[in-house]
Amino acid sequence: MGASRPKVSGTDTGDLLEHDVKRAILAAYGSRKDLLLWNNPVGVALSLDGKRPVKYGVPGSADILGVWLREAHRPINRGMRLGGLETVAYGQAIAIETKRGKGGVQSKQQERWQRAFEQVGGVYILARDIGDVAAVIGPPP
């Protein structure tokens, strides 16, 4: 049996809508000190005068973007010999595409964006609930 995964309390994750999944993830992980996450909306709205459509966001990009503080260890070089390891902190780009609990699928444009994001070292998560995020970056605080 696999480990249990966090869920939105009191909700069958199969019934969750995409905006519910996004809201739950941002609420659960918003106070984690090693993450900086933000909503990344994509769509079309009317101009202030109501006459022109205005596109915003990058089509295909994930619903949530952010930076994940990570650590790596590398040898300390002291001339001709190694002097132990040092810890180096770095930020890794993270993208979370949210989908409804049951039946939500990525568009071809989202799949292309995911491939491009991962090719440059980003961590991409396709999330239908909080458990999908926890499986990659650990539990919320």
Disulfide bonds with the S-S distance in Angstrom:
none
